[in-house]
Amino acid sequence: MKTTVKNTLLATVGAAAAFGGATAVASADSVTVKSGDTLYSIAQANGVSVDELASINNVTNPNLIFVGQNLELTKGASETAAPQVSAKPVAATTEQVATTSVASASHAVTDASNTYPAGQCTWFVKNAAPWAGNYWGNATNWAASAAAAGFSVSGTPQVGSIAVFGAGVGGADSVYGHVAMVDAVNPDGTITISEGNYAGMAYHTRTISAAGLQFIN
């Protein structure tokens, strides 16, 4: 996406707690947000979807969470003393569960900082996947930059992959392209992605065809 910052609120969010890479303090039912956590990273680490986690905790802006904030992992967790192990999303297939975090867990985080302009799609993905590199350029350059850095790049998506839209592909900007996170690989071959700076929205999810996209795994 273009390097112009479209959402100044996210710059404040980034300073407060939005950068990915740290791990929240967790119990069986809840987590306490630590510096560096994002709603996406907490959801991925605990086997729930971002939408579900936001709904349980009445979070209206998924990019705005605060250090010290307590997030429940299951509905009604605060009302029962019995520990609950958070489950995978109900819609997840066996294949999805088996491949969850394959793309992210296999990569060491060498630099959890985020040099991309706040509010852009590249900034969103770097927060969600701190193993991604800095200075990979505009979104359309990410596949080549990732390959040069030694990452696997292919046309096959995995849960946790970074989806790269070439310039003009799938509604992406005709010059800068677009990047997003793969949240689910569906039985019909479609993928469900989460993304930032899509149609002016700070956070968005959609289910699309994987055709024509590249995936950093």
Secondary structure as GFF3:
##gff-version 3
##sequence-region A 1 217
A	DSSP	alpha_helix	8	13	.	.	.	ID=ss1
A	DSSP	pi_helix	14	18	.	.	.	ID=ss2
A	DSSP	beta_strand	25	26	.	.	.	ID=ss3
A	DSSP	beta_strand	30	32	.	.	.	ID=ss4
A	DSSP	alpha_helix	39	45	.	.	.	ID=ss5
A	DSSP	alpha_helix	50	56	.	.	.	ID=ss6
A	DSSP	beta_strand	70	72	.	.	.	ID=ss7
A	DSSP	three_ten_helix	77	79	.	.	.	ID=ss8
A	DSSP	alpha_helix	94	99	.	.	.	ID=ss9
A	DSSP	alpha_helix	102	105	.	.	.	ID=ss10
A	DSSP	alpha_helix	121	128	.	.	.	ID=ss11
A	DSSP	three_ten_helix	139	141	.	.	.	ID=ss12
A	DSSP	alpha_helix	142	148	.	.	.	ID=ss13
A	DSSP	beta_strand	153	154	.	.	.	ID=ss14
A	DSSP	beta_strand	162	165	.	.	.	ID=ss15
A	DSSP	three_ten_helix	169	171	.	.	.	ID=ss16
A	DSSP	beta_strand	178	185	.	.	.	ID=ss17
A	DSSP	beta_strand	190	195	.	.	.	ID=ss18
A	DSSP	beta_strand	204	209	.	.	.	ID=ss19
A	DSSP	beta_strand	214	216	.	.	.	ID=ss20
###
